[in-house]
Amino acid sequence: MHNLKTSFFGLKLKNPIIAGSSGLTNSISDIQDIEKAGASAVVLKSLFEEEIRVETEKNMTKMVASGFVYPETMSYFEYDDMDDPLGNYLQFIRDVKKSVKIPVIASINCVTADQWTYFAKQIEEAGADAIELNIFALPTDINRTSQETEDLYFNIIEAVLKQVTIPVNIKMGYFSANLAKLIERISKTKIAGITLFNRFYSPDIDIDNMEITSSNVLSNPDEITMPLRWVGIMSGRVKCQLAASTGIHNGEAVIKQLLAGAGAVQVASTLYRNGVQHINKMLKEVTNWMDQNDYKSVNDFMGKMSQDNSSNPAAFERVQFMKYFREF
Ligand SMILES: Cc1cc2nc3c(=O)[nH]c(=O)nc-3n(C[C@H](O)[C@H](O)[C@H](O)COP(=O)(O)O)c2cc1C
């Protein structure tokens, strides 16, 4: 018997494969299939901060008109109107919770700490087991210092943690001049986990039609190297658990991330490419490898190849290819 149990999001999970937020986690039947395929948890498709703010402003206007004016009262506002996206999201959480047994993690894609964070409490009350905040901070504003850009994470975390008691996870990108320090500082807030990394929409240029297009919506297996490096470097240095995301397409990739020190992995693109049943195949690949290497439990090898535990720690930080350049 293999023990695949792990934990992430402050939750006990039956195995390390989580279905990450995507269009496949936006319908009850897909989520039921994801559960059947063996995923240990599901992160719902994100609600965008902007959607919350637009709805909040509409509701505020209604409240002001009726003399009910304090912004704090938003947290008591009932979202029963099925035509509104916030009500729909809360109802979706309730419905998913009734339909599957695995933990259900709500997700918010956010860029500020303004006027939306009260909604985290509504998500908790709807029954979500945890919340993932997909914080999108692309440092493109030349009028902002890196400190100002990074303060964003802490402002959001502080505001959301005031609202909820369920675990909060941060899914972040890798754009930072001082990424290791940023990850370490985030891990010292009271969040439950950090997911490295979100994969951003990437612009491309269509030279025939002179248009900006989106490139490679789905990841490729070779994209694992970026999160692998940072999970390996950071897993021994953070105060919360790390999960890995981006480029995890098969069991081998899951094993690599666990060896680097991830407590769990999130997968999305491989489910689009191979169908959600692929989770089951990935789990089999993990257990086969465990058999071949005499591991009974994932805890027996988790972090074994992290920078802290590796016999060649410098390999995680090497950025130049002296040897390879010579050979080529
Ligand atoms: C079609 C699609 C939709 C996605 N939607 C969301 C989303 O709503 N919220 C979010 O946090 N991540 C979203 N993601 C990002 C994934 O959760 C994941 O972090 C990213 O795709 C990298 O993992 P992968 O290489 O396994 O795809 C989406 C990804 C895809 C491919």
The ligand as a Gaussian input file, in Angstrom:
#p B3LYP/6-31G(d) Opt

LIG

0 1
 C       -7.493000      27.743000     -19.923000
 C       -6.893000      28.127000     -18.606000
 C       -7.632000      28.894000     -17.706000
 C       -7.066000      29.293000     -16.486000
 N       -7.788000      30.029000     -15.607000
 C       -7.265000      30.363000     -14.410000
 C       -8.004000      31.110000     -13.456000
 O       -9.171000      31.455000     -13.656000
 N       -7.403000      31.423000     -12.280000
 C       -6.119000      31.045000     -11.989000
 O       -5.636000      31.342000     -10.886000
 N       -5.385000      30.344000     -12.870000
 C       -5.925000      30.007000     -14.062000
 N       -5.179000      29.296000     -14.956000
 C       -3.771000      28.998000     -14.620000
 C       -3.612000      27.579000     -14.093000
 O       -4.293000      27.392000     -12.879000
 C       -2.113000      27.270000     -13.858000
 O       -1.594000      28.038000     -12.803000
 C       -1.258000      27.514000     -15.100000
 O       -1.941000      27.151000     -16.288000
 C        0.041000      26.741000     -15.025000
 O       -0.179000      25.365000     -14.825000
 P       -0.177000      24.303000     -16.044000
 O        1.163000      24.340000     -16.631000
 O       -0.510000      22.994000     -15.378000
 O       -1.239000      24.745000     -16.981000
 C       -5.742000      28.887000     -16.165000
 C       -5.037000      28.091000     -17.068000
 C       -5.590000      27.708000     -18.274000
 C       -4.783000      26.863000     -19.200000

